[in-house]
């Protein structure tokens, strides 16, 4: 016989085995959650997962969705049921229904073909015509309304109802996945860099600016930020906001999805309608950079200060970066602003140049010293470029020359490189508090 202790152990073991059988038979209970993938150029994708109880036979389900959802993008997945049809019912489907919601509120009504409006409190609808009471107590029945202006928007007008009809073979618990594209929700990557000239390092932060102008709020959503531009069909037919910064230091590496990259946010977020939310998605504390100066007379008479980022792990990066504005500050206590430029989509292994502005101590001057006509087709130019450096250390200047028409370099007193059919470049080292010159001769025809 089993004693009391052995019986207790057997009882607990039996319960454990029964639990395993139930998990095997029915699987994990579905977890209610909202997953949002926010695109740089919108619309974004909302996927809602939840558990549902199905009856045997016909089931009718109703779910409220934002009115900004693109109805033809809606998709449903219910593994244990067969969806027969679904339809979207707008909160207001006719003009009179809209006006009935605003009885007691202030509105402005423009008569047909008239630029002047009648303003007042909507008292009632008489035969579908609005009856207004003005601030001085006078009543006006507008018999030929052309346009309405309503102060404020009722939250109820921001939603539609999705009605789903499906068939289930038996009564059971199942899961529902509902997805749709949504206008008014997007993100833009912004970067902040802190440059330490002494160490030659750049601290880089990536901040996602998420705008929710959908008329709808999402609570505790799992968020993904997608870098890339999927092809879309043509889109279907000024809010004030409270900026909100979600201070979170942890970031995850982006995930490759098809031909794009997806940045996961490691915590759930409330995306309140009408707000802008800032989320950190990148932190790199020691990015190597290379600095040089660029002089391109055809573009600007000034010499530009440029830093180069190489997107490799050895250089302190090594992950895909979504396109966005980069603002660079120095790393001192004063955090002096040094300049800003646009970063293109930067795959791992590629490099990008950031033009931070015009340098103060390095100058360039281009002179065409001769311009000769050789015959009816050809011309010849002699060009001199002088670079001046007033810094107390030598600098390297990349000189880029644009050449018109069909051209041929006759002579060049330095090594040069052809960039494309219209440009050549060369690098010139300019001594501290000194000058350097370039001279070349080019033959061309227009």
C-alpha positions as CSV (number, residue, x, y, z in Angstrom):
1,X,0.0,0.0,0.0
2,X,1.0,3.6,-0.5
3,X,1.5,5.7,2.6
4,X,0.1,9.2,2.9
5,X,3.4,10.8,1.6
6,X,3.6,8.5,-1.4
7,X,-0.1,9.2,-2.2
8,X,0.5,12.9,-2.1
9,X,3.4,12.6,-4.5
10,X,1.3,10.5,-6.9
11,X,-1.5,13.0,-6.7
12,X,0.8,15.9,-7.6
13,X,2.4,13.9,-10.4
14,X,-1.0,13.0,-11.8
15,X,-2.0,16.7,-11.9
16,X,1.2,17.5,-13.6
17,X,0.7,14.9,-16.3
18,X,-2.9,16.0,-16.8
19,X,-1.6,19.6,-17.3
20,X,0.8,18.4,-20.0
21,X,-2.0,16.5,-21.8
22,X,-4.2,19.7,-21.8
23,X,-1.3,21.8,-23.2
24,X,-0.7,19.2,-25.8
25,X,-4.3,18.9,-26.8
26,X,-5.2,22.6,-26.8
27,X,-1.9,24.5,-27.1
28,X,-1.1,27.8,-25.5
29,X,-4.0,30.1,-24.7
30,X,-3.9,33.0,-27.2
31,X,-2.5,36.2,-25.7
32,X,-4.3,39.5,-26.5
33,X,-1.8,41.9,-28.0
34,X,-1.4,44.7,-30.5
35,X,1.6,44.6,-32.9
36,X,2.3,47.8,-34.9
37,X,4.9,48.1,-37.6
38,X,5.5,51.8,-38.3
39,X,6.8,52.7,-41.8
40,X,8.9,55.8,-42.6
41,X,6.5,56.8,-45.4
42,X,3.3,55.3,-44.1
43,X,0.7,53.8,-44.0
44,X,1.6,51.7,-41.0
45,X,0.5,48.1,-40.3
46,X,-1.6,47.2,-37.2
47,X,-2.0,43.5,-36.2
48,X,-4.3,42.6,-33.3
49,X,-4.3,39.1,-31.8
50,X,-6.8,38.0,-29.3
51,X,-8.6,34.9,-28.0
52,X,-12.3,34.3,-29.0
53,X,-14.9,31.8,-28.0
54,X,-16.7,30.3,-31.0
55,X,-20.1,28.6,-31.0
56,X,-20.9,25.7,-33.2
57,X,-22.5,27.0,-36.4
58,X,-22.8,30.7,-37.4
59,X,-20.9,33.3,-35.4
60,X,-21.2,37.1,-35.6
61,X,-18.2,39.1,-34.3
62,X,-17.9,42.9,-34.1
63,X,-14.7,44.8,-33.6
64,X,-14.1,48.6,-33.5
65,X,-11.4,49.9,-35.8
66,X,-10.1,53.4,-36.6
67,X,-11.8,55.3,-39.3
68,X,-8.3,56.0,-40.7
69,X,-7.8,52.3,-41.4
70,X,-7.7,51.5,-45.1
71,X,-10.6,49.1,-45.4
72,X,-9.4,47.3,-48.5
73,X,-6.2,46.2,-46.7
74,X,-8.1,44.4,-43.9
75,X,-7.2,40.8,-43.4
76,X,-8.5,38.2,-40.9
77,X,-7.2,34.8,-39.7
78,X,-9.2,32.5,-37.5
79,X,-7.7,29.0,-37.6
80,X,-10.8,27.2,-36.2
81,X,-13.4,29.0,-38.3
82,X,-14.4,29.8,-41.9
83,X,-14.9,33.5,-42.6
84,X,-17.9,33.8,-44.9
85,X,-17.9,37.6,-45.1
86,X,-17.1,40.8,-43.3
87,X,-18.1,44.4,-43.7
88,X,-17.1,47.8,-42.3
89,X,-19.9,49.9,-41.0
90,X,-19.0,53.6,-40.6
91,X,-20.0,55.4,-37.4
92,X,-21.9,57.9,-39.5
93,X,-23.2,56.9,-43.0
94,X,-25.4,59.9,-43.9
95,X,-25.4,63.6,-43.4
96,X,-28.3,63.7,-41.1
97,X,-26.7,61.1,-38.8
98,X,-23.6,63.3,-38.6
99,X,-25.5,66.4,-37.7
100,X,-27.6,64.6,-35.1
101,X,-24.4,64.0,-33.2
102,X,-23.7,67.7,-32.9
103,X,-27.0,68.9,-31.6
104,X,-26.2,71.3,-28.7
105,X,-22.8,72.1,-30.1
106,X,-21.5,75.2,-31.9
107,X,-21.2,74.9,-35.7
108,X,-20.8,77.2,-38.7
109,X,-23.0,76.6,-41.7
110,X,-22.2,78.0,-45.2
111,X,-25.2,78.5,-47.5
112,X,-24.9,77.1,-51.0
113,X,-23.0,79.5,-53.2
114,X,-22.4,81.9,-50.3
115,X,-19.0,82.8,-48.8
116,X,-20.6,84.0,-45.5
117,X,-21.4,81.6,-42.7
118,X,-24.1,81.5,-40.1
119,X,-22.7,80.5,-36.7
120,X,-24.5,79.3,-33.6
121,X,-25.6,76.4,-31.5
122,X,-27.3,73.5,-33.4
123,X,-30.7,73.3,-31.7
124,X,-32.4,70.7,-33.9
125,X,-32.9,69.3,-37.4
126,X,-36.2,70.2,-39.0
127,X,-36.8,68.2,-42.1
128,X,-33.0,67.6,-42.3
129,X,-32.4,71.3,-42.2
130,X,-30.2,72.7,-39.3
131,X,-31.8,75.1,-36.8
132,X,-29.2,77.4,-35.2
133,X,-29.4,79.7,-32.2
134,X,-27.0,82.6,-32.4
135,X,-25.2,84.1,-29.4
136,X,-27.7,87.0,-29.3
137,X,-30.7,84.6,-29.1
138,X,-31.9,84.7,-32.7
139,X,-32.9,81.4,-34.4
140,X,-32.0,80.6,-38.1
141,X,-33.3,77.7,-40.1
142,X,-30.8,77.1,-43.0
143,X,-32.9,75.8,-45.9
144,X,-30.0,75.4,-48.4
145,X,-26.9,74.4,-46.4
146,X,-23.8,73.9,-48.6
147,X,-21.0,73.2,-46.1
148,X,-20.6,72.7,-42.4
149,X,-17.7,73.7,-40.1
150,X,-17.7,72.0,-36.7
151,X,-15.5,73.0,-33.8
152,X,-13.8,69.9,-32.3
153,X,-14.3,66.3,-33.4
154,X,-16.2,63.7,-31.4
155,X,-14.1,60.6,-30.6
156,X,-17.0,58.5,-31.8
157,X,-16.4,59.8,-35.3
158,X,-12.9,58.4,-35.4
159,X,-14.1,54.8,-35.4
160,X,-15.8,52.3,-37.6
161,X,-17.2,48.9,-36.8
162,X,-15.9,45.7,-38.5
163,X,-18.7,43.0,-38.6
164,X,-17.5,39.5,-39.3
165,X,-19.6,36.4,-40.1
166,X,-18.0,33.0,-39.8
167,X,-18.8,29.3,-39.4
168,X,-17.3,27.0,-36.8
169,X,-17.7,23.2,-36.8
170,X,-17.8,23.0,-33.0
171,X,-17.9,25.1,-29.8
172,X,-14.3,26.0,-28.9
173,X,-11.8,28.6,-27.9
174,X,-9.8,29.9,-30.8
175,X,-7.7,32.9,-31.8
176,X,-8.4,35.9,-34.0
177,X,-5.8,37.9,-35.9
178,X,-7.0,41.1,-37.4
179,X,-4.7,43.3,-39.5
180,X,-5.0,46.5,-41.5
181,X,-3.0,49.4,-42.9
182,X,-3.5,52.7,-41.2
183,X,-3.0,56.3,-42.4
184,X,-1.6,59.0,-40.1
185,X,1.0,56.9,-38.2
186,X,4.7,57.1,-39.3
187,X,8.2,57.6,-38.0
188,X,11.3,59.5,-39.0
189,X,14.8,58.6,-37.9
190,X,16.9,61.4,-36.3
191,X,20.5,61.0,-35.2
192,X,22.5,63.0,-32.6
193,X,26.3,62.8,-32.6
194,X,28.8,64.0,-30.0
195,X,32.2,64.5,-31.6
196,X,35.4,64.1,-29.6
197,X,38.2,65.6,-31.8
198,X,40.9,64.6,-29.3
199,X,40.0,60.9,-29.3
200,X,38.7,60.9,-32.9
201,X,35.5,59.3,-31.7
202,X,31.8,60.0,-32.3
203,X,29.1,59.0,-29.8
204,X,26.0,58.3,-32.0
205,X,22.4,58.1,-30.8
206,X,19.4,57.2,-33.0
207,X,16.0,58.6,-32.0
208,X,12.8,57.6,-33.7
209,X,10.2,60.4,-33.9
210,X,6.8,58.7,-34.1
211,X,3.7,60.8,-35.1
212,X,0.2,59.5,-34.3
213,X,-2.3,61.6,-36.2
214,X,-4.8,58.7,-36.8
215,X,-7.5,59.9,-34.5
216,X,-7.0,56.7,-32.5
217,X,-4.9,55.8,-29.4
218,X,-3.1,52.4,-28.9
219,X,-2.2,51.1,-25.5
220,X,0.7,48.8,-24.6
221,X,1.5,48.0,-28.3
222,X,4.5,46.0,-29.4
223,X,6.3,48.3,-31.8
224,X,8.6,47.8,-34.8
225,X,10.1,50.5,-36.9
226,X,10.7,49.6,-40.5
227,X,13.5,51.1,-42.6
228,X,12.7,50.9,-46.3
229,X,10.0,51.8,-48.8
230,X,7.7,48.9,-49.9
231,X,5.9,49.4,-53.1
232,X,2.3,50.5,-52.5
233,X,-0.8,51.1,-54.5
234,X,-2.3,54.6,-54.8
235,X,-3.6,55.9,-51.5
236,X,-7.3,55.7,-50.7
237,X,-9.5,58.4,-50.8
238,X,-3.0,70.9,-38.2
239,X,-3.2,69.0,-35.0
240,X,-1.6,70.3,-31.8
241,X,0.5,67.8,-30.0
242,X,2.2,67.1,-26.7
243,X,5.8,65.9,-27.3
244,X,6.6,62.9,-25.2
245,X,10.1,61.4,-24.8
246,X,10.3,57.8,-23.8
247,X,13.7,57.5,-22.1
248,X,14.9,54.0,-22.5
249,X,18.6,53.1,-23.0
250,X,18.3,49.5,-24.2
251,X,18.3,49.0,-27.9
252,X,18.2,45.9,-30.1
253,X,19.9,45.1,-33.4
254,X,17.7,45.5,-36.5
255,X,16.2,42.4,-38.0
256,X,16.4,41.7,-41.7
257,X,12.9,41.3,-43.2
258,X,12.8,40.6,-47.0
259,X,14.6,43.6,-48.5
260,X,14.1,45.9,-45.5
261,X,15.2,46.2,-41.9
262,X,13.0,46.2,-38.8
263,X,14.1,47.8,-35.5
264,X,12.2,46.2,-32.6
265,X,11.4,48.4,-29.5
266,X,12.1,46.3,-26.4
267,X,9.2,47.5,-24.4
268,X,5.5,48.1,-24.9
269,X,4.3,51.6,-25.7
270,X,1.2,53.7,-25.5
271,X,0.7,55.7,-28.7
272,X,-1.7,58.4,-27.8
273,X,-3.6,60.1,-30.6
274,X,-2.2,63.6,-31.5
275,X,1.1,63.1,-29.8
276,X,4.7,62.7,-31.0
277,X,6.7,60.0,-29.2
278,X,10.5,59.8,-29.2
279,X,12.1,56.3,-28.9
280,X,15.8,55.6,-28.8
281,X,16.6,52.8,-31.3
282,X,20.4,53.1,-31.6
283,X,23.3,53.8,-29.2
284,X,27.0,53.6,-30.3
285,X,29.5,55.3,-27.9
286,X,32.8,55.0,-29.9
287,X,32.3,55.4,-33.6
288,X,35.5,56.1,-35.6
289,X,35.3,58.9,-38.2
290,X,37.6,60.4,-40.8
291,X,37.6,64.1,-41.4
292,X,38.6,66.0,-44.5
293,X,37.9,69.3,-46.4
294,X,36.1,69.5,-49.7
295,X,36.4,72.3,-52.3
296,X,34.1,72.2,-55.2
297,X,34.0,75.6,-56.9
298,X,31.1,74.8,-59.2
299,X,28.9,74.1,-56.1
300,X,30.2,76.6,-53.6
301,X,33.0,79.2,-53.2
302,X,33.5,78.0,-49.6
303,X,35.5,75.0,-48.4
304,X,33.2,72.4,-46.7
305,X,34.1,70.5,-43.5
306,X,33.2,66.8,-44.0
307,X,33.3,63.8,-41.7
308,X,33.1,60.2,-43.1
309,X,31.4,57.3,-41.3
310,X,32.3,53.7,-42.4
311,X,29.5,51.3,-41.4
312,X,31.6,48.4,-40.1
313,X,31.9,46.8,-36.7
314,X,35.6,47.5,-36.7
315,X,34.8,51.3,-37.0
316,X,32.2,51.1,-34.2
317,X,29.0,50.6,-36.2
318,X,28.3,47.4,-38.1
319,X,24.5,47.6,-38.5
320,X,22.1,49.0,-41.1
321,X,21.1,52.7,-40.5
322,X,17.8,54.1,-41.7
323,X,18.0,57.5,-43.6
324,X,17.5,60.6,-41.4
325,X,19.0,63.9,-40.3
326,X,22.2,63.8,-38.3
327,X,23.0,66.7,-36.0
328,X,26.5,66.8,-34.7
329,X,27.6,68.6,-31.4
330,X,31.0,68.7,-29.8
331,X,31.5,66.5,-26.7
332,X,32.5,69.3,-24.4
333,X,30.3,70.6,-21.6
334,X,29.0,73.4,-23.9
335,X,27.8,70.9,-26.5
336,X,28.4,73.4,-29.4
337,X,26.4,72.6,-32.5
338,X,28.8,71.8,-35.3
339,X,26.4,71.1,-38.2
340,X,23.8,68.8,-39.7
341,X,23.3,66.8,-42.8
342,X,21.1,64.0,-44.2
343,X,22.2,60.4,-43.8
344,X,21.1,58.1,-46.7
345,X,20.0,54.5,-46.0
346,X,23.3,53.1,-45.0
347,X,23.8,49.3,-45.3
348,X,26.5,47.6,-43.4
349,X,29.8,47.8,-45.1
350,X,29.0,51.2,-46.9
351,X,30.2,54.6,-46.0
352,X,28.6,58.0,-45.9
353,X,29.8,61.6,-45.9
354,X,28.3,64.3,-43.7
355,X,28.8,67.9,-44.8
356,X,28.9,69.9,-41.6
357,X,29.2,73.4,-43.1
358,X,31.8,76.0,-44.3
359,X,35.2,76.0,-42.7
360,X,36.5,79.3,-41.2
361,X,40.3,78.8,-41.6
362,X,40.6,77.0,-44.9
363,X,39.8,78.9,-48.1
364,X,39.9,78.2,-51.8
365,X,40.1,80.3,-54.9
366,X,39.7,79.1,-58.5
367,X,41.0,81.2,-61.5
368,X,40.8,80.4,-65.2
369,X,44.0,81.9,-66.4
370,X,43.4,81.4,-70.2
371,X,40.5,80.5,-72.5
372,X,41.6,79.8,-76.0
373,X,39.6,78.7,-79.1
374,X,41.6,76.0,-81.0
375,X,39.2,75.6,-83.9
376,X,35.5,75.6,-84.7
377,X,34.9,72.7,-82.3
378,X,37.6,72.8,-79.6
379,X,38.5,75.2,-76.7
380,X,41.3,75.0,-74.2
381,X,41.4,76.3,-70.7
382,X,44.2,76.7,-68.2
383,X,43.0,76.7,-64.6
384,X,44.8,77.5,-61.3
385,X,43.3,76.7,-57.8
386,X,44.9,78.1,-54.7
387,X,44.2,76.7,-51.2
388,X,45.0,78.6,-48.0
389,X,45.2,77.1,-44.5
390,X,45.3,79.3,-41.4
391,X,45.1,76.4,-39.0
392,X,48.1,75.5,-36.8
393,X,48.1,72.0,-38.3
394,X,48.2,70.7,-41.9
395,X,44.9,69.7,-43.6
396,X,43.9,67.6,-46.5
397,X,41.5,69.2,-49.1
398,X,39.7,67.1,-51.7
399,X,39.3,69.3,-54.8
400,X,36.4,68.4,-57.2
401,X,36.3,70.1,-60.6
402,X,33.3,69.9,-62.9
403,X,34.2,69.9,-66.6
404,X,31.7,70.9,-69.4
405,X,30.9,69.0,-72.6
406,X,33.3,66.5,-74.0
407,X,36.7,67.1,-72.4
408,X,40.3,65.8,-72.2
409,X,42.9,66.6,-69.6
410,X,46.0,67.8,-71.4
411,X,48.1,68.3,-68.2
412,X,47.6,68.1,-64.5
413,X,50.4,68.9,-62.0
414,X,49.0,66.4,-59.4
415,X,47.6,62.9,-59.5
416,X,43.9,63.1,-60.2
417,X,41.0,60.7,-60.5
418,X,38.0,60.7,-62.8
419,X,34.8,60.5,-60.8
420,X,32.3,60.4,-63.6
421,X,31.8,61.9,-67.1
422,X,31.7,65.4,-65.7
423,X,34.0,65.5,-62.7
424,X,37.6,64.9,-61.6
425,X,39.1,65.1,-58.2
426,X,42.5,65.2,-56.4
427,X,43.6,65.4,-52.8
428,X,45.9,68.2,-51.8
429,X,47.8,68.5,-48.5
430,X,48.0,72.1,-47.3
431,X,50.6,72.9,-44.7
432,X,49.8,74.7,-41.5
433,X,49.5,78.4,-42.0
434,X,50.4,77.9,-45.6
435,X,49.1,77.6,-49.2
436,X,49.1,75.0,-52.0
437,X,48.3,75.3,-55.7
438,X,46.9,73.1,-58.4
439,X,47.3,73.8,-62.1
440,X,45.8,71.9,-65.0
441,X,45.0,72.3,-68.7
442,X,41.8,70.9,-70.3
443,X,40.7,70.7,-73.9
444,X,36.9,70.4,-74.5
445,X,34.1,70.9,-76.9
446,X,30.5,71.8,-76.3
